[in-house]
Amino acid sequence: MADKSTNSSADRPMWVRVLFNLPLLIVVGAILFSIVWGDNSYIKRIGYRERIGRLESEIKQYGDSAAFYARKAGELNTDPETLEKIAREQYGMKRDNEEVFVTDIK
């Protein structure tokens, strides 16, 4: 009778030998580690993409706002009527020969 314990790898089915192959387990473990954990994980990349999208829309919003205020500053620097209008409305300034009456009627 032949001793079965001497050739134990031949007794196992093929799928068991493939499944428990040490290099394969190491590669699969490294792939799972990179997908789930770590700084460059797939899960974190999804979150980073969402954050980048929010930040890009915020940049566009601030760019539009900056363009609006640059246009307003240009108007103030070039148009004396606009400058006078803002000085009168927002700061309550008046000319020397004028009287200003402020009311709360809206």
PLY file of the C-alpha trace (Angstrom):
ply
format ascii 1.0
element vertex 106
property float x
property float y
property float z
element edge 105
property int vertex1
property int vertex2
end_header
0.00 0.00 0.00
1.21 3.46 -0.82
1.32 6.09 1.84
-1.08 8.92 0.90
0.59 11.51 3.14
3.74 11.63 0.99
2.00 13.13 -2.04
-0.59 15.39 -0.40
-0.68 18.08 -3.14
-1.79 15.57 -5.75
-4.71 14.49 -3.55
-6.21 17.96 -3.42
-8.55 19.10 -6.18
-7.24 21.58 -8.73
-9.35 24.50 -7.46
-7.90 24.10 -3.96
-4.35 24.25 -5.30
-5.15 27.38 -7.34
-7.11 29.05 -4.54
-4.42 28.58 -1.92
-1.48 29.43 -4.12
0.65 31.81 -2.01
1.72 34.29 -4.74
-1.87 34.50 -5.95
-3.08 35.22 -2.43
-0.46 37.95 -2.06
-1.46 39.63 -5.34
-5.18 39.41 -4.53
-4.50 40.80 -1.05
-2.51 43.71 -2.48
-5.28 44.51 -4.96
-7.92 44.42 -2.25
-5.74 46.60 -0.03
-5.32 49.19 -2.77
-9.07 49.22 -3.51
-10.31 49.51 0.07
-7.54 51.08 2.16
-4.69 53.48 1.65
-4.29 57.02 0.33
-4.92 56.07 -3.30
-7.84 53.74 -2.70
-10.69 53.61 -5.16
-13.15 54.67 -2.48
-11.13 57.79 -1.66
-10.71 58.58 -5.35
-14.49 58.71 -5.74
-14.67 61.15 -2.83
-11.84 63.21 -4.30
-13.64 63.43 -7.67
-16.79 64.69 -5.96
-14.80 67.26 -3.99
-12.97 68.40 -7.14
-16.34 68.90 -8.86
-17.63 71.01 -5.97
-14.44 73.06 -5.86
-14.48 73.66 -9.63
-18.05 74.97 -9.44
-17.02 77.18 -6.52
-14.08 78.51 -8.57
-16.46 79.32 -11.44
-18.81 81.10 -9.05
-15.98 83.18 -7.57
-14.66 83.92 -11.07
-18.07 85.26 -12.10
-18.22 87.33 -8.92
-14.71 88.70 -9.51
-15.64 89.66 -13.07
-18.75 91.46 -11.81
-16.78 93.48 -9.25
-14.01 94.23 -11.75
-16.66 95.61 -14.11
-18.12 97.71 -11.28
-14.66 99.04 -10.35
-14.07 99.93 -14.00
-17.34 101.85 -14.06
-16.38 103.74 -10.90
-12.98 104.65 -12.31
-14.26 105.82 -15.70
-17.80 107.15 -15.15
-18.10 110.12 -12.77
-21.92 109.88 -12.77
-21.78 106.33 -11.39
-19.30 107.40 -8.74
-21.56 110.31 -7.73
-24.62 108.04 -7.64
-22.95 105.57 -5.29
-21.56 108.36 -3.10
-25.03 109.88 -2.76
-26.99 106.64 -2.26
-24.69 104.59 -0.08
-22.72 107.19 1.83
-25.27 110.02 2.06
-22.96 112.61 0.51
-24.33 115.82 -0.96
-23.15 118.89 -2.74
-22.53 122.10 -0.80
-25.64 123.86 -2.10
-28.05 120.92 -1.60
-30.29 119.74 1.18
-30.99 116.00 1.53
-34.13 114.60 3.13
-33.92 110.93 4.13
-37.18 108.98 4.44
-37.94 105.42 5.41
-40.72 104.99 2.86
-40.25 101.95 0.67
0 1
1 2
2 3
3 4
4 5
5 6
6 7
7 8
8 9
9 10
10 11
11 12
12 13
13 14
14 15
15 16
16 17
17 18
18 19
19 20
20 21
21 22
22 23
23 24
24 25
25 26
26 27
27 28
28 29
29 30
30 31
31 32
32 33
33 34
34 35
35 36
36 37
37 38
38 39
39 40
40 41
41 42
42 43
43 44
44 45
45 46
46 47
47 48
48 49
49 50
50 51
51 52
52 53
53 54
54 55
55 56
56 57
57 58
58 59
59 60
60 61
61 62
62 63
63 64
64 65
65 66
66 67
67 68
68 69
69 70
70 71
71 72
72 73
73 74
74 75
75 76
76 77
77 78
78 79
79 80
80 81
81 82
82 83
83 84
84 85
85 86
86 87
87 88
88 89
89 90
90 91
91 92
92 93
93 94
94 95
95 96
96 97
97 98
98 99
99 100
100 101
101 102
102 103
103 104
104 105
